[in-house]
Each structure stands twice: as C-alpha cells, then as structure tokens.
Amino acid sequence: TTAAASFPGPIYFADCDGRIEPVKKEFPNRDDIEYDTFTDFSKIIEKKNEFLEKCPYKTIIFPDSLTFFVEMLVNYSIDMRGGSSKTSSGKEHKKKGTISLLEVDDYMAETRMISELLDDLKIIRKRHNVNVIVTAHILEKELRNMKGEITDTIQYLIAYGNKVVNKIPAAFNEIYHFYTEAQIDPRISGKYMVRTVSVGKDFAGTALPGVPEEFDWTGKNFYETLMGFVKPEGVVK
C-alpha cells in the first residue's frame, strides 16, 4: 500500500483494510491522495461503476486490499441469501451456532464478482488512461502426504475460492512481490524488498526494460526508485 501511494497523483484508494491514515503520514507533503473506506460491498461496487464513466485520478488502487474486498463480498452474499435461504439441493442452509457457514453459491458469487471486477478495471485503465493497482496478501500453505509429512509448500492470494484469485496476476502487466528481509542484529529494522521476476514460489513479473529482478526500496520512494531503473525507451506515462 505504501508503494502504491508513491505513484503519480492524484491518487484514489478504495480502502477495504482501514489503514490509509498511516500511509498518508508517510507522504506528509502530498495533498493529492484521496480515499474512501468501505464496509458496505454495494457501495464499493457503486464507486467502481462511477469510475467506468468518469475517473479524475491518475492512479487508483482498487481495491486495497483484495483480501478484505472478498471478505466483504462473501459477507454480502451471506446477508443477501438471509437466514431462511436454501441451497440448490433444497437443504436448509448450514450454521454453526448462530454463524452462517459458506455455501456453494457464495463461492460462485466470489468467482463472478472478481471476474467482473477485473473486466471493469481493464475498461477503466484503457478508457481513462489511469494506473490501476490491486493489492493482495499472500498465504503460504504446507502440503502433506498420508503420513503427515510435509512434501511441499505453495503460495496463493488469500480468498475463499483459491482458483479464481490465481488468475488475477495474469490481468496485469506488472506483478510485484513485496517482502521484508530480516537483519542479523534484531535491533536493526529489516529491509523492504521487492521481486519483479518469479523466484521459487514467489510469483512476479515486469514488462519494464531495465528493472532488476530484485531491489531494496527501504526508506525510498518506490515509484521513483522503480522508474530510475527503466531505460529511456521503456518509460511509460
């Protein structure tokens, strides 16, 4: 999120995490960062539809983050089917105490909504010549055999249906994997690093010429650091 806030302005964040104020403190001299914090799924969709018609920003982060966007989406799906709704099999919806459990229709709603979001973000990008950024969190999962032994580990974007989110990076030209690198001395803060190519389980990619496979942006402006690597013929607006 902090890296996204370094892109050209004016910038708009569709905030689903509730953590934009700390980001604005990182850029005290910028007065072109705007945001709305969403807790109502229908409201964030209304904002997305608004941008389809008109987008006065140079950069939009929509959503920030995908992790909490899909949580809001699934909660909305559960609310819409209500306590007396039924599954397609005709059985009453499942509960654990007073908590409604997820059903197949909720996963289907997530898949459909993310596909629609990606399609509309492409339209916004082309129609209004705006930078479109999506942030997401990664979860690492251990794979075990029948004996309970760890055989491998995989990484995926956090969502309820893992298949649909796996296609999200394919919709973007630039995919950056951010991580921190711990220091030997615990009294020293870790480095903020980014990968621009896939390394092992870390998926990433870039179409910008001259950008290194990995670089340190600790204490730096991410966008300026990134563009500093780009060869003149590869500079983008």
Salt bridges, closest charged atoms under 4 A:
ASP32 OD1 - ARG30 NE 2.91
ASP36 OD2 - LYS47 NZ 3.96
GLU50 OE2 - LYS47 NZ 3.19
GLU103 OE2 - ARG81 NH1 3.45
ASP106 OD2 - ARG81 NH2 2.87
GLU116 OE2 - LYS48 NZ 3.22
GLU116 OE1 - ARG112 NH2 3.97
ASP120 OD2 - LYS48 NZ 2.58
GLU142 OE1 - ARG144 NH2 2.93
ASP185 OD2 - ARG187 NH2 3.01
ASP202 OD1 - HIS177 NE2 3.50
ASP202 OD2 - ARG195 NH1 2.17
GLU214 OE2 - ARG195 NE 3.48
